[in-house]
Amino acid sequence: MKRTLSIFAAAIIAGGLFAQSIDLPAPQKTGGMPLMEVLAKRSTARAFDSKDLSPRQISSLLWAAFGINRPDGKRTAPSARNFQETDIYVLLKQGAYVYIAKSNKLDLVVAEDIRALGGTQAFVKDAPVTLVFVADLSKMGSGSNEEKKNTANIDVGYISQNVYLFCASEGLVTGARGSVDRAALGPRLKLRPDQMIILAQSAGYPKP
Ligand SMILES: Cc1cc2nc3c(=O)[nH]c(=O)nc-3n(C[C@H](O)[C@H](O)[C@H](O)COP(=O)(O)O)c2cc1C
């Protein structure tokens, strides 16, 4: 009986059924460091301690990045014509997820540690959290793909800066990265042809 149960548990884990989605705790929307002190601290890190962030920290990080901050569904970062085309993929040790701002949860994309694909530099694999900002061009109305990509790049800039400011305020470190092997990461995130990886950004504790 015990053996059957453990085989069943192993099958569930191997099939990735154990964590289809993660309900995040409520983000911390108050407090933090005064803005001018945060600006004085903002910088790019290229070394991360492997210590995990707590679910609350991840929730607050994502809310600061591109959470919903008003009853009409608008967000902590602006987006051209309120397209809200950016999805945040979250690479954690236990798997890759996509942030669903409305329900404050992470939906499982793949139950594997693919953090090393979040960049081409050696330190990338050490960071406990890597965010991948992906633009869904299908949400951007009419216009050429080039126009959509230009707009999507700008929109991600605001989100990335929110992450910089949150991390500086929380005593965490972060760094944006354009250097990502998109051909390798895109399929692992199961992206459609109209989804584009714009930028990756790791966050974590500073390496002692
Ligand atoms: C769009 C963008 C792409 C970047 N790509 C990388 C990258 O691939 N690798 C890296 O180490 N830093 C990257 N950075 C970080 C910059 O190198 C960094 O912001 C710059 O050197 C200034 O340093 P600071 O952020 O500490 O002020 C990128 C920054 C931006 C805004």
Ligand as a Chemical Component Dictionary entry (heavy atoms), coordinates in Angstrom:
data_LIG
# 
_chem_comp.id                   LIG 
_chem_comp.type                 NON-POLYMER 
_chem_comp.pdbx_formal_charge   0 
_chem_comp.three_letter_code    LIG 
# 
loop_
_chem_comp_atom.comp_id 
_chem_comp_atom.atom_id 
_chem_comp_atom.alt_atom_id 
_chem_comp_atom.type_symbol 
_chem_comp_atom.charge 
_chem_comp_atom.model_Cartn_x 
_chem_comp_atom.model_Cartn_y 
_chem_comp_atom.model_Cartn_z 
_chem_comp_atom.pdbx_ordinal 
LIG C1  C1  C 0 17.557 47.264 -22.140 1  
LIG C2  C2  C 0 18.698 46.862 -21.235 2  
LIG C3  C3  C 0 19.410 45.713 -21.510 3  
LIG C4  C4  C 0 20.454 45.308 -20.662 4  
LIG N1  N1  N 0 21.098 44.133 -20.905 5  
LIG C5  C5  C 0 22.060 43.702 -20.066 6  
LIG C6  C6  C 0 22.670 42.430 -20.252 7  
LIG O1  O1  O 0 22.341 41.670 -21.152 8  
LIG N2  N2  N 0 23.623 42.043 -19.374 9  
LIG C7  C7  C 0 24.011 42.840 -18.324 10 
LIG O2  O2  O 0 24.879 42.429 -17.558 11 
LIG N3  N3  N 0 23.437 44.050 -18.112 12 
LIG C8  C8  C 0 22.478 44.494 -18.951 13 
LIG N4  N4  N 0 21.846 45.695 -18.720 14 
LIG C9  C9  C 0 22.250 46.519 -17.582 15 
LIG C10 C10 C 0 23.103 47.709 -18.049 16 
LIG O3  O3  O 0 24.369 47.246 -18.482 17 
LIG C11 C11 C 0 23.220 48.690 -16.882 18 
LIG O4  O4  O 0 21.958 49.249 -16.626 19 
LIG C12 C12 C 0 24.227 49.777 -17.185 20 
LIG O5  O5  O 0 25.534 49.264 -17.234 21 
LIG C13 C13 C 0 24.199 50.895 -16.152 22 
LIG O6  O6  O 0 24.402 50.342 -14.858 23 
LIG P1  P1  P 0 23.350 50.610 -13.678 24 
LIG O7  O7  O 0 22.051 49.958 -14.043 25 
LIG O8  O8  O 0 23.970 49.947 -12.468 26 
LIG O9  O9  O 0 23.206 52.074 -13.552 27 
LIG C14 C14 C 0 20.822 46.106 -19.553 28 
LIG C15 C15 C 0 20.081 47.277 -19.287 29 
LIG C16 C16 C 0 19.033 47.647 -20.107 30 
LIG C17 C17 C 0 18.242 48.886 -19.781 31 
# 
loop_
_chem_comp_bond.comp_id 
_chem_comp_bond.atom_id_1 
_chem_comp_bond.atom_id_2 
_chem_comp_bond.value_order 
_chem_comp_bond.pdbx_ordinal 
LIG C1  C2  SING 1  
LIG C2  C3  SING 2  
LIG C2  C16 DOUB 3  
LIG C3  C4  DOUB 4  
LIG C4  N1  SING 5  
LIG C4  C14 SING 6  
LIG N1  C5  DOUB 7  
LIG C5  C6  SING 8  
LIG C5  C8  SING 9  
LIG C6  O1  DOUB 10 
LIG C6  N2  SING 11 
LIG N2  C7  SING 12 
LIG C7  O2  DOUB 13 
LIG C7  N3  SING 14 
LIG N3  C8  DOUB 15 
LIG C8  N4  SING 16 
LIG N4  C9  SING 17 
LIG N4  C14 SING 18 
LIG C9  C10 SING 19 
LIG C10 O3  SING 20 
LIG C10 C11 SING 21 
LIG C11 O4  SING 22 
LIG C11 C12 SING 23 
LIG C12 O5  SING 24 
LIG C12 C13 SING 25 
LIG C13 O6  SING 26 
LIG O6  P1  SING 27 
LIG P1  O7  DOUB 28 
LIG P1  O8  SING 29 
LIG P1  O9  SING 30 
LIG C14 C15 DOUB 31 
LIG C15 C16 SING 32 
LIG C16 C17 SING 33 
# 
